[in-house]
């Protein structure tokens, strides 16, 4: 399964503290690219991203996923954060959605 392979590649290369992988392929059924591979969204939280630009972080993820990008994955949406950035972007319990 491509998702399991992608997860293993990212785990091995980036040693993430958090890795969330979502298969978005069903949402893209019917367009030309859907025939050539799966669509994924990934949120990777890893210390190795510290001091790196967003472009450098994305390149690190693409490099790790390279074997599957050649065959099996058509699209990969990436969110690459350090643990500190992830902690700042996580909603705290008192920031719940309130109805007006």
PyMOL commands that set and color helices and strands:
alter all, ss='L'
color gray80, all
select helices_A, chain A and resi 2-14+25-28+32-36+47-49+54-70+83-89+93-95
alter helices_A, ss='H'
color red, helices_A
select strands_A, chain A and resi 18-23+37-45+72-81
alter strands_A, ss='S'
color yellow, strands_A
deselect
rebuild
show_as cartoon
